[in-house]
């Protein structure tokens, strides 16, 4: 039954592998950004999973509580989510500019047009 206790790690590994596969195998820039976003989400799940303490309580001093969860991993991931959303927005805006300049979002076609100039 240990499998049922560690499902969040397996989900994180699955999302990381799918995201990596999408980034490597696809030539469409929008799909590559979606793959990077999936990979990033898997890292978030992994860090949040490692920050949980069994039997831990929120870090507020109360009577009778001896184990506390560390809030630092959750705060860091919250900051990483904000940064991830911002970088994804910038990447998508760059894809829009690439589409305006080259007329396509396929990586191979952009490279062919660059080599012909």
TATAGI-V491016 format. One record per backbone hydrogen bond with DSSP energy under -1.0 kcal/mol. CO is the residue of the C=O (numbers start at 1). NH is the residue of the N-H. E is the energy in kcal/mol with one decimal. If there is no record, write none. Layout:
# TATAGI-V491016
((CO;NH;E) (CO;NH;E))
This chain:
# TATAGI-V491016
((2;6;-1.1) (6;10;-1.5) (7;11;-2.3) (8;12;-1.9) (9;13;-2.4) (10;14;-2.5) (11;15;-2.7) (12;16;-2.1) (13;17;-2.4) (14;18;-2.4) (15;19;-2.6) (16;20;-2.5) (17;21;-2.3) (18;22;-2.4) (19;23;-2.1) (20;24;-2.3) (21;25;-2.8) (22;26;-1.7) (27;107;-2.9) (28;32;-1.9) (29;33;-2.0) (30;34;-2.1) (31;35;-2.3) (32;36;-2.3) (33;37;-2.1) (34;38;-2.1) (35;39;-2.4) (36;40;-2.5) (37;41;-2.2) (38;42;-1.9) (39;43;-1.6) (40;44;-1.9) (41;45;-2.4) (42;46;-2.2) (43;47;-2.5) (44;48;-2.5) (45;49;-2.3) (46;50;-1.9) (47;51;-1.2) (53;56;-2.0) (57;69;-2.9) (58;60;-2.9) (62;65;-1.1) (67;57;-1.8) (71;75;-2.2) (72;76;-2.7) (73;77;-2.1) (74;78;-2.0) (75;79;-2.0) (76;80;-2.3) (77;81;-2.5) (78;82;-1.7) (79;83;-2.2) (80;84;-2.7) (81;85;-2.4) (82;86;-1.9) (83;87;-2.6) (84;88;-2.2) (85;89;-2.1) (86;90;-2.1) (87;91;-2.5) (88;92;-2.5) (89;93;-2.0) (90;94;-2.1) (91;95;-2.0) (92;96;-1.9) (93;97;-1.9) (94;98;-2.5) (95;99;-2.5) (96;100;-2.0) (97;101;-2.2) (98;102;-3.0) (99;103;-1.8) (105;29;-2.5) (106;110;-1.8) (107;111;-2.2) (108;112;-2.2) (109;113;-2.1) (110;114;-1.9) (111;115;-2.3) (112;116;-1.6))
